[in-house]
Amino acid sequence: MSNTRDERAQALEEWADRVDPSELRHADTEALREIASLARLRADVEDDLTAAVRSARRTQRTWSEIGAMLGISKQAAQRKYVSKMGPE
């Protein structure tokens, strides 16, 4: 069973509400927090890129042009974004 990041975060918060503080030990979580923060940013950027690709396709930009802007081939751009775009 695969949980989403939000579901895992909620489960962790629920656990934190139940745990006895005397049973805890200090752990440096700065690096893990940075990873989580960057993962959220990456998801936001991917959403923005998808919207920009959709907009470019609506204005008749080619997959070759889009791929060039992304630094990938037109085929790679199509594979990555066609399924996220819906009907053109």
C-alpha positions in Angstrom: 0.0 0.0 0.0 1.5 3.3 -1.0 0.7 6.4 1.0 1.0 9.9 -0.2 3.4 12.3 1.4 0.5 14.1 3.1 -0.9 10.9 4.5 2.6 9.9 5.9 2.9 13.4 7.4 -0.5 13.2 9.0 0.3 9.7 10.5 3.6 11.1 11.9 1.7 14.0 13.5 -0.8 11.6 15.0 2.1 9.5 16.4 3.7 12.7 17.8 0.5 13.5 19.7 0.6 10.1 21.4 4.3 9.7 22.2 5.7 10.2 25.6 8.4 12.9 25.4 10.6 11.1 28.0 11.0 8.2 25.5 12.4 10.5 22.7 16.0 11.2 21.9 17.3 14.2 20.0 17.8 13.8 16.3 19.1 16.4 13.8 16.4 16.5 11.2 17.5 19.6 9.3 18.7 17.6 6.2 15.4 15.7 6.1 13.4 18.8 6.4 15.4 20.3 3.5 14.7 17.3 1.4 10.9 17.5 2.1 11.0 21.3 1.3 12.7 20.7 -2.0 10.4 17.9 -2.9 7.4 20.2 -2.4 9.2 22.9 -4.6 9.9 20.3 -7.2 6.2 19.3 -7.4 5.2 23.0 -7.7 7.8 23.6 -10.5 6.5 20.5 -12.3 3.0 21.8 -12.1 4.1 25.1 -13.4 6.1 23.5 -16.3 3.1 21.4 -17.2 0.9 24.5 -17.4 3.6 26.3 -19.5 3.8 23.3 -21.9 0.0 23.2 -22.2 0.0 26.9 -23.0 2.8 26.5 -25.5 0.9 23.7 -27.3 -2.2 25.9 -27.4 -0.3 28.6 -29.2 0.9 26.0 -31.8 4.5 25.6 -30.5 6.0 22.3 -31.6 7.3 19.5 -29.5 10.7 20.2 -30.9 10.6 23.7 -29.6 9.3 22.7 -26.2 11.9 19.9 -25.9 14.7 22.4 -26.8 13.5 24.7 -24.0 13.5 21.8 -21.6 16.9 20.6 -22.8 15.4 17.2 -23.9 14.3 15.7 -27.2 10.9 16.3 -28.7 10.1 12.6 -28.0 11.1 12.9 -24.3 8.9 16.1 -24.0 6.0 14.3 -25.6 6.4 11.2 -23.3 6.6 13.4 -20.2 3.8 15.8 -20.9 1.2 14.4 -23.3 -0.5 12.3 -20.6 -0.6 15.4 -18.3 -2.2 17.7 -20.8 -5.5 16.3 -21.7 -7.0 17.0 -25.2 -5.3 19.7 -27.2 
